[in-house]
Amino acid sequence: MVDTGLVRTVIGIIGNIISLIMFLSPIPTFYRIVKQKTVSDFKPDPYVVTLLNCALWVFYGMPFVHPDSILVVSINGAGVVIELVYILLFLIFSLGSQRLKIFKALVVEVIFFVIVVLVTMYIFHTTRHRSLVVGIICIIFNILMYLSPLTVMRMVIKTKSVKYMPFYLSLANFFNGVVWLVYSLLKFDANILIPNGLGTISGAVQLILYATFYRTTQWEDDDNDRPRSEVQVSNV
C-alpha cells in the first residue's frame, strides 16, 4: 500500500525545488542592476509584494497555526530571505525618492504582518480557526498576485507576440501550480488548493498563448520596448 504521507512529502520537496527556481529566476535582472549600478526602469513592486506573501505563508505553516506544514514553511522562509536580498539591492542602487517609497512600503508591510499575527494569536485559540483566517488572507494575496500576469497576457493577445512572455517562467508557473495542487489534495488543504488551482489555470493559459502566437512573433525586433518589471508568483 502506498504511504500517502510519504508521497505528499516527496511532492512537497519537488514543489520546493520548483518554487526555489522561480524565486531565483530574477537573478539575471539583479546581475544587470549591480553591473550598471542603477535599477534603471526596473520596478521593486513585485519583490515587495512577494516578500509579504512569503511571510504570511511562513506564518500559516507554523505548528500553532496549521500543523504538518514544514515544507510550506521551508520554501517560503527561503523566499523571504531571497526577496529581502532583492529589495536590499533595490535600496542600494535606487535614487533617494524611490528608496523612500520602498521603505514606506516595507513599514506598511511590517505593521500589517504584526497585526495579522497578534489578531490570530490572541483572538483565535484553535489551529482550525487560525488556519482558516490566515489561509483566507494568503489566498487573497495570491489572487492579487495572479492578476499581475494578466497585463502581459493581454499584451500577447494584442500584439500577437510572445516575445516578452518568458516560456520557461510560464512553464515553471504551470508545474509549480500542479505540484502544489497535488500536494494539497493528498492531505486536503483548501487554502493551498485554491491559489494553486488558479496558478495551474494561469500557467496553462500562458502556455496556450505561447503555442498560439509563437509563429507570429517577430523575434528580431528591437528590445527597446521590453517591459522592465518582472512578475514573480509564488503559490505557497
N, C-alpha and C positions, 0 to 999 in steps of 0.2 A: 504493500500500500504506500502511495506517495505521501510523504510528510509535507502537508500544506505549509507549515511554519517554515520548513527549510526552503521550500520553493519560493515563498514570499521573501525570505532573506536574500536568496540569490537574485531574484528580480529587483529587490531594493538596491543591491550592490551594483547591478547593471545600470539602474536608474541613476545612482550616484555618479558613476563614471560618465554617462552621457551628459548629465547636468553640469558636471565639472568642466567638461569640454566646452559646453555652452558659456559657462562663466568666464572661461579663458579665451573665448573667441575674439574679444576686442583687443587682445594684446598687440596685433599689428597697428591698430589705431594709436595706442599709447606709445608704441615704439616711435611712431612718426611724431607724436606730440613732444616726446623727450628729445628726439633728434633735432627738431625745429625750434625747441624751447618756447613753443606757443601752442595754445589749444585751437587757434585759428577759428573756424566756424563750428567746430565740434561742440555738441551740447552735453552738459552734465546731467540733465534731467533723467535719462533712463537709468543711470547708475545710482542716483539719489533715491529714486523710487524703488529700484531693485533692492537697495540696502534695507529699507523699511520692510519690504515684502519678506526678505530672508529673515530679518529679526523676528517678525511676527510668527513665521513658521517654526523658528527655533523655539519660541515660547510655547507654541502649540504642541510641539513634540516633547516637552518636558514631562516627566513621570507624574507630576502633580496636576497636569492639565489633560494630557492624553497619553496614557501608559503604552509601552511597547512600540515606541516610535523613534527609536535611536537612529535609524537610517534617515529619517526626516531631519533630525537634529544635526547629524553629521554633515550632510551636503549643504544645508542652509547655513550652518556655522562656517563652513568653508566659504560660502557665498558672501557672508558678512565681511570676512577678512579680505576677500578679493575686491569687493566693492569699495571697502574703505581705502584700499591701496589706489584704486582708480580715482576716487574722489580726492585723495591726498595729492595725486599728480595734477588734477584739475586746479586745486588750490595753489599749488606751486607755480603753475605756468599760466594762470589766468590773470587778467587785469584786476585792479582793485575793486571796481564796481561789480564785476561778475563774482569775484571771490566773496564779497559781502553777501550776495544773493545766495550763494551756496551755504555760507554759514547760517543765514536765516532759515533756510530750508532744513538744515540739519537740526537746528534748535527746535523747530516746529515738530520734526520727526521724533526727537527725543522726548519732548513733552507729551506727544500723542502716545508713544510707546509706554511711557511711565504710567499714564492714565489708564491705558488698557490693562497693564499688569496689576495696578492697585485695585481697579474695579473688579477684575476677575478674581483676585486672591481674597479680597475682603467681603465681597458681596455673594459670590458663588462658592459653595463649600463642598461640592462633589465634582469628580472628574467628568461626569456626564454633562453637567451644566457648563463647566468651564470649557470643555471640548466644543460644545455647541456654540457658545458665544465667540470664542476666539476663532473657531472654524469659520463662522459666518463672516467675520472681519477679514480673514485670509482669503475667502472666496471672493469677496467684494473687490479686494485689491488685485487679485489675479484677473478678474473680469476687466477691470480698468486697464491693466497692463495689456490684455489681449486686444483692446481697442486700438493700441498703437500701430500694429502692422496693417490695420485697415487702410491707412493713408498710402502705404506702399502698394497694397493690392489694388487700390483704386488707380494709382498711377500706372500700374502694369496694364490694367484694362484700358485706360485712356490712351496710352502711348503704344499699346500692343508690343511692349518691350519688357523683358525680364532682366535687363542689364543691371539694374540696381536692386534686384532682389536675390541675394546670395543663395545659390542652390543648396549648398551644404548646411547652411544655417537653417533653412526651411526643412531640410531632411532631418536634421538633429532635433528640431522642434517637434516634428511629427513622431519620431521614435521615442523622444522623451515623454511625450504625452501618452503614447501607447503603453510604454513600460510602467509608468506610474499609475495608469488606469488599471492595468492588470494587478499591480501591487495592491491597489485599494479594493479590488474585488475579492482577492484571496482571503482577506480579513476585512469585511466590508467597512469602509470608511467614506461616507458621503462627502465629507469635507475635502478629501483628496480626489475622490471620483469626479465631482462636478467640474473643478477647474481643469483637470486633465482630460476630461471628456471634451471640453471646449478647446483645449490645446491640441488634441488629436484632430478635431474638425478643422481648426485653423491651419494646422500643418498640412492636412490633406488638401485644403483649398489652395494653399500656396503651391503645392506640388502640381496640382491640376492646372493652375495658371501657368506654371513654368512649362509644362508639357504643351499647353495650348499655344503659347506665344513665343516659344523658343525659336521657331523658324522665321518669325517676322522681326526678330531682334537684330538691330544693326550694331554689331559688336565693335566695329571700327570707329564709331562716333567719338567725338571729343569727350573727355571726362569732366569738363568744366561744370556741367550741370549735376554732378553727382551729389546726392543728399549727404550732408555732413553729420547727421545724427544716426546713431545705431540703436537698435531696439533689442533689448535682452528680455526674454520672458522665461522666468523660472517657474515651473508649475508647482513645485512644492518647496 
